[in-house]
Amino acid sequence: MSNKLFVGGLSWSTTDESLGRAFSAHGEVTEARVVMDRTTGKSRGFGFVTFASEESTRAAKDAMDNAAIDGRNVRVDFATEKPAR
């Protein structure tokens, strides 16, 4: 299992920093990234959070699934690797 979580249903105003802060209560966040549309530069409504440890990843998934971030309830799941093209 990777230490990366998928976070869906993000508010358009959520930034990398606010996403990282929301998850940092559950362990050391090594990266938090909101995925942006290449054409418009606006959020696509989802992102990824990577933790330093597997225990923190599991704890954050359990605690943050359906939790509110920037006024929206988010869906959290373990991230899967993108298949090779």
N, C-alpha and C positions, 0 to 999 in steps of 0.2 A: 504494500500500500504506500502511496506517496503521501507526503505531508501537505498536499494542496487541496483546498476546498473550492468548489464552485458556489457562487452566490448569485442567485437569480432574483429578479423583481426589484432591482435597485431603483431608487429615485433618480430622476435626471440630474439632480443637484449633488449626488454623492460623488466625492472625489477619492483619489487614492488614499489621501491622508485620513479622511473621515472614515473610510472603510477599514483601514488599519487600526485606527483608534477604537472602533466598535468591537473589533475582535481581540485587541491586545489584553483585555481582562482575562483571557483564557490561556495565555501563554505568549512566548516570544514570537512575534510576527516578523518573518524575514523579508516578506514582500506582500504588498497589497496593490492590486491593479484593477481599475475599472476599464473595461474594453470600450474603446471609442470607435465610432464610425470613421472610416478613412476619408470619405467624401465630405461629410458635414462637420466632423470634429466633435460631434455630440455623443454622449453616452449611449451605448446600445442596451443598457438596462441590466447588465450582468458583469461579473468580475470574478477574480480569483484571489484567494488569500493563502499564503504559504507560511507554515509554522516551522520552528526549529526542531520540534519533537513530535513523534506520532501520538503520544499521550495528549498533548495540547490540541492536536488536530481533532482527535476523537471528542475531547471535552468541548471544544468550540462548536463542532457540528451538532452535538446534542443540545447545547445551550442556546445556540443562535438560530436553529431552524425555526421559522415562523416568528422570529423576534423582529421588533421594529428598528429600522435604521433610517434616519432622516424622514420619519413619518410613514414609511412603507414596511409592511411585513415581508420579509425575504425568505426565500427557499434556499437551504444549504444542503449540499451533498458532497461526497468525495469526488474530486475531479478525476476524469479519465483522460488518458493520453489520446491525442488526435491521431487517427489512423494515417499511415503513410499513403501518399497519393500514387 
